[in-house]
Amino acid sequence: MDIAVIIILWLIILYQMVEKVLDRRERIKREGELINRIMAKTYPEYAAFEQKKENKDREETEPERGIPIY
């Protein structure tokens, strides 16, 4: 009986730890976005920055095609 209670308590602790880590990741992501919005002087400036960031992410995931010209 005591072992079952200990296992249940460890599972609860593990669940809370995982939930806290996931929440921290989301919070850091959200805070970064809010800081970027605050630092932008105008909304069009912020939108242009976000568009550039999305294009950069998309370019990194797509493989290069053709022969590179330098």
C-alpha positions in Angstrom: 0.0 0.0 0.0 2.8 2.4 0.9 4.6 1.7 -2.4 1.4 2.6 -4.4 1.1 5.9 -2.6 4.7 6.7 -3.2 4.4 5.9 -6.9 1.3 8.0 -7.3 3.1 11.0 -5.6 6.1 10.6 -7.9 3.8 10.6 -10.9 2.2 13.7 -9.7 5.5 15.4 -9.2 6.7 14.3 -12.6 3.5 15.6 -14.2 3.9 19.0 -12.5 7.5 19.2 -13.6 6.8 18.5 -17.2 3.9 21.0 -17.2 6.1 23.7 -15.7 8.8 23.2 -18.3 6.3 23.4 -21.2 4.7 26.5 -19.7 8.1 28.1 -19.3 8.9 27.5 -23.0 5.6 29.1 -24.0 6.1 32.0 -21.7 9.6 32.7 -23.1 8.3 32.6 -26.6 5.4 34.9 -25.8 7.7 37.4 -23.9 10.1 37.5 -26.9 7.3 38.4 -29.2 6.0 41.1 -26.9 9.5 42.6 -26.5 9.8 42.7 -30.3 6.5 44.5 -30.6 7.5 47.0 -28.0 10.9 47.7 -29.6 9.5 48.3 -33.0 8.7 51.9 -33.6 5.7 51.3 -35.8 3.5 48.3 -36.6 4.7 48.2 -40.3 8.3 48.0 -39.1 7.3 45.0 -36.8 5.4 43.3 -39.6 8.3 43.7 -42.0 10.7 42.2 -39.4 8.3 39.2 -38.9 8.0 38.7 -42.6 11.8 38.6 -43.0 12.1 36.2 -40.1 9.5 33.8 -41.7 11.3 34.0 -45.0 14.6 33.2 -43.4 13.1 30.2 -41.5 11.6 28.9 -44.7 14.9 29.2 -46.6 16.7 27.3 -44.0 14.3 24.4 -44.2 14.2 24.2 -48.0 17.2 22.5 -49.7 19.1 24.4 -52.3 18.2 23.8 -55.9 20.4 24.2 -58.9 24.0 25.3 -59.1 25.0 28.1 -56.8 26.5 31.1 -58.5 29.0 33.2 -56.6 
